[in-house]
Amino acid sequence: LGYVVCVGIQILVFFLSKNKPARTLLLFSLFGIAAMLVGILTQGKVAIFAFLAGGLACSIMWPSIFALSVAGLGKYTTQGSAFLIMMILGGAIIPPIQGKLADIIGIHQSFIVCAICFAYLALFAFLVKGILKRQGIDYDTTAAGGGH
């Protein structure tokens, strides 16, 4: 039942994002921060469900990260998307950092690394909206178009 509540909250957050990538990324990043902090500050099943909910938030964020990162690149979109895919390397860098911290302060408290990563994504979501608006791209007013 506990994880059902987490999924329900994420469905609510998804509807609150109104299908706008910057808002989706910001809201799910904030949810991820909250989930990590709940996980760090609690014990047992609550902590487990909180950490799992943070992972589920990541799956919702990736399409927004990708769309916001390649928007406005014009003829460089293919190179930008290739670099973005290669930057998934962060998935190979962050776990050893968290692991080293876990050796020092304990596994439970080491999830602060994840909270910091979610905070970085929240900052990106907050800043990218203004950057794209200055380039004439406004996802808040633009309807989604077709494919290539």
N, C-alpha and C positions, 0 to 999 in steps of 0.2 A: 504493500500500500504506500510506503514511503516514497518509492521511486515514481509511482504514478503521480504523486503531488508535484515532483520535479518536472515531469513531462508536461503536466497541466500548466505549470507556471511558464514553461517554455512556449507552449502553444499560445498562451496569453501574450507573452512578449512578442512573438511573431506577428500577431494581429496588431499589436501596438506599433510595430515598425512600419506598418502600412506599405509594405513592399518597396521600400526605399533603401538602397544599399547602405548609405552612410548611417542612417538611423538604425537599420538592422544590425550593422556592425557595432555601433555604439551601445545599443541596448543589450545585445548578447555579450559584449565585452564586460559591461557592468554586471550582468548576471553571472558571468564567469568569475569576476572578482568576488562577488558576494558568495558564490558557491565555494570558492577556495577558502575564504575567510571562515565560513560556517564549518567547513571541513577541518580547518586548523583548530578552531576554537571548541569543537565538540569531540565526542568519542563514539565508538560503536557504529551502529547502523546509520545514524544520522551523518556521521563523517563520511562513511562509505558512499552513501547516496549523494552527498554534496560533491564529492570528488568525481563521481560518475556523471553527475549533471553538468559539471564543468567540461568534461570531455564531450558530452552531447552538444553543448553550446558551440564547440569548435566546428562541428559538422555544418552548422547553420551559417557560420561566419565565412567559410572559405569562398563561396560564390560571391559574396559582397567584397571581400578582399580583392579577389581577382578582377571583378568589374571595375572597382574604384581605381585599381592600380594601372590598368591598361587604358582607361578612359583618357581621351585627349592625346594619345600618342601618335595618331594619324598613321603615316606610312611606317612608323616604327613599332606598330602594335605587335607584329609577329616577334620581333626581337625582344620587346618588353615582356611579352608573355613567356618567351623562352627563359629569360632571366628570372622571371617570377617563379617558374616551375623549378629552376635550379636552386632558388633560394629556399626551397623546402628543406634545404640542408639544415635549417634551424632545428628541425626535428632530430638531427644528429648531434647538435651542439648542446641544446638545452638539457636533455636527459643526463649527460655526464656532469653538467654543472649542478643539477639537482641532486644527483647521486653523491657528489663530493660534499655538498651541503648536508645531505642526510647523514653522512658519516660523522659530521661535526655536531649537528644539532638534533638529529633524529629524523626519521622518514616523515613522520606526521607534520613536523614544523617545516620541512623542506618544501612543502607545497607553496610556500611564499614565493618561490621562483615562478610558479604558474600564475599566481596573482599578479606578479610584476609583468609577466608577458601579456596577460589580459589588459593590464593598465596601459601598456604600450599600444595595444590594438585600439583601446578606447581613445587614446590621444590621436592616433592616426585617423580614426573615424571623425573625430572632432575637427581636425585640421584639414583633411582632404576635401571636405565639403566646400570650404572657402577657397581652396586652391583651384578646384574645378570650376567654381563659379567665376573666378577671375579669368578663366579660359573660355568662358561662355557655355559651360556644361553645367546644367542644373537638373539633377536626378529627381528633385522634388516636383518639378513641373513637366518634365519630359516623360512621355509614355514610352514604354518599351517597344523597340522596333523589331524588325525581322532579323534573321540570321545574316550570314555573309552575303 
